[in-house]
Amino acid sequence: MTGKKLEKAAFAGGCFWCMVKPFKEWDGIEDVVSGYMGGHIENPTYEVVKKGDSGHLEVVEITYDPAVFSYEQLLEVFWQQIDPTDAEGQFHDRGHSYTTAIFHYSDDQRKIAEASKEKLSSSGIFSKPIVTPIRPAETFYRAEEYHQDYYVKERDHYEEDRARSGRDTFIANHWS
């Protein structure tokens, strides 16, 4: 029996708490880890990232089996969790650390992400331009343990925050 060939993907979609569950629900997803990427300091903490001084974004790093769940499918899930037209943050979370991005680990991922972004842009779903950048992956820093699987550990707070954010209303209004 041969082993699985697992790959990584990384997406910034605003608050990482809201980005874990939508990916974890699929076969072929081995792990979804909350963390930070794209900044200029080593080993950032949540407090530093949240202040906006480090340049990092809140991201989820996904380990997946592309034979079961493709990178194209990951992108579809990603786009349907965010407002890709908002360059200032996501929903009630404002500031640089809550902006969106696709971080690619290979040239193939970059090409697939660019095609996906173009397809979304020409779909007519959004009246404003898609501003989510596609960037090379950088060092991933795992967030503090209390952030991991927050939707399970702090279910009530997670559901309250998510409902208050406006994310679910936005998703319902743009995706069927």
QUISUL-V34743 format. One record per helix or strand of 2 or more residues. SS is the DSSP state (H for helix, E for strand). FROM is the first residue (numbers start at 1). TO is the last residue. If there is no record, write none. Layout:
# QUISUL-V34743
SS:FROM:TO, SS:FROM:TO
This chain:
# QUISUL-V34743
E:6:13, H:17:24, E:29:37, H:46:51, E:57:65, H:71:79, E:89:90, E:93:94, H:96:98, E:100:104, H:107:121, E:133:136, E:141:142, H:145:147, H:150:153, H:155:165, H:167:174
